[in-house]
């Protein structure tokens, strides 16, 4: 019994130590990427390539996700609101939910799945095939060359994708609200301006920017930490998606608590 | 031999990873303008030794002096600048897989020179032709090239900035005998071509047969220690039992 307890305590100690070491390593990586963000040469071409990949190439999937989310959400709200005869409030409720919560969070989850995975896979495969070593031997900082453009690309693209999500999501809700549920078009739209303000839009944009940064840093960190061969790349890619999504959801809670107070 | 004749000097270098000593008082100099091979069994510390030359790993104690600069005592930014003195051919070439052969070789020139696009193109073509790549392969991606061709492109990329020191990491590992011979010839030809500007070639290998054919000097590394370091002719007659055993393999 005594041995069993001792072993459990040792396991706990090992896990805590590993967790702290991992956190230290992640912090170190974050600090390095921040340092190299401000150090010339500024790699604009690589940044635009990443904005194109993360932003432009995600528009179709954002279009699909947002239009159906808006439409379904409008329908579900209608079912609830009909009971209390308040179905004309569908417009503002859906729009507020999209602006403050659904657009940044769902865009974040889509980008974490699509781009976080790609970042980890690209960098991870470069690591196992010594391409990162080749960069370093040439005197090129691999953090600056590989991580910084991806992190900045995600940070700048996600607010734009979130704004697109909001607009298309509103379009989906409007279609269901006015053409299926048959709410008057003027009522659907005019009530929105009564209930919404710029702070709500700003909240969504701030959240999306933070999520973009976190997805970028998690994706690139997992890529740089790939070990072994193809199996390691797969593991790193998986970790990038899982941690990216968890982080978006957890950070969303704390950001909501904070931003609601200040905006 | 005087210090000026060495391009790389290890001065009582010790490297420890935790409790494990990987390099144990390594103290020798690599001669300028010659081909030196560091031979040794797997796990002897060859890769760690090479990483010390490049400044990718720092010694626990001792100094590594490259081209007269103690690279474990300079700052990171200075070290990055300094690394432009090196060219390197990686074991599997390590070509950037999204770039064509031409773009791979052009990459260091675009990063570190002020040459125009035309000048870069001309230099890249000259380099690729000098290592035996035909023009029809210039636009191929690494995945479309054979192992031997990838090595040639990797070598051309390593030579792009006219390095003072060219490093070869296990250049013949995993290659068939004909490609091995081709790579060995390429190393010797490259060293001869660049002899005028005193380029030093360092090979990390465990391929004893190839090493004896192409090297001027051989250093034998065993369990983190240089146990023999001689010109190739004398190395063949070394009385060290471990070296003898290695030569018999």
Interface residues (C-beta under 8 A of the other chain):
Chain A: X125 X126 X129 X130 X131 X133 X134 X136 X137 X138 X139 X140 X141
Chain B: X54 X56 X80 X81 X82 X83 X84 X86 X88 X90 X91 X92 X94 X95 X96 X97 X107 X108 X111 X112
